[in-house]
Amino acid sequence: RKRWIAQGLAVRGEVELDAVSELAVREGKSVFTQGVVSIRGEFPADSAVALVDSDRKEIARALVNLPSLSLDRIKGCHSKEASAILGDQVADEAVHRDNIVLL
């Protein structure tokens, strides 16, 4: 599965992470909307994306839980704020740790 995420899927966009989320990813943890700084590209939920740092260096590939338009609306928000903005559409994480492959 990890090889498929890293090599078998076309990358549909980029999700830029803050420093805290970047460290969390490197430690094998999930990405929450609070740590998302920006979105580049348009993609549906379950798409392969590049997780990038502030210098736009790719640190990982991942399957994202939300479409780009929704994720862009709630980037930087805590879970409660995200729920208020999107309603039932909000996943617990922007990207679950099982769907992240470090590069």
N, C-alpha and C positions, 0 to 999 in steps of 0.2 A: 504494500500500500504506500509506504513512504517513497519508494522508488518511483511509483506511478505519479505521486504528487510532484516530486522533484523533477522528473524527466519526461513523463508521459503526457502531460497536459500543457496546452498553450497558456501562457500567462496573459490574463485579460486586463490587468491593471496593477497599480501600486497602492499600498497602504503605508504611509509614513508614520512611524512610532516615535513617541517621546523617549527620553533616555531611560526612564523607569521601566517602560514596557519592553524596550530593547533588551535590557538586562534580564527581565522576566522570561522573555523568549529564549535567551541564551541559557537560562537555568531550567528550561523545559516546561514553562508555565504558559497558560492561555493569555490571549490578548483581550482586554476589556475595552469598551468604547472610550472610557476615560483616557486611555493612553494613545488614542488615535489622533494624530495631528492634522493629516490631510489625506485626501483620496485623489488618485490620478487615474483617469479612464472610467468607462462605464461597464459594469458587469452585473450579472444576476447573482443571486445567492448560490452558494456551492461552487463558485468559480475559483480557479487557481489564480492567486495573486502573488506578487513579490512583496515581502515585508522589507521596508527600507529604513535606514537611519536618517538623521537630519542632513547628511551629506548625499543622500539618495543612493547609498551603497546598499546593495541587496544583502540582507543577512539571512533570509529564509524564504522558502516558498510555502504557501499554505492554501487551504480551502477556506474561504470566508463564509460566515453564516448568514450574512445580510447582503442585499443588493447595494451597489455603490450609492445610489440616490438616498437610500435610508441611512446608510452608514455615514454619509456626508452630513446629513441633518443632525445626527446625534454624536458626532465626533467630539471628544472632550467632555462628554456628559457622564454623570454617575448613572447607575442603573435606574434609579427612581425617576430621574429627569428624562431618561430615554424612554421609559414606559409611558410617561405623560405625553411625550411628543409623538411616539409611534403607536401606542396602544399595544395590542396583542402581538404585533409583529416582532417585538424585541426578543432576541435570543439572550441567554445568560452571558455569553461571550461573543465578541466580534469574530474571534478565531479560537477554536478549541485546541488545546495542546496536542491532542492526538492527530490533528490535521496540520501540524507544522513540521517542516523539515529544515533543519539548519544547513546552511551552505558553507 
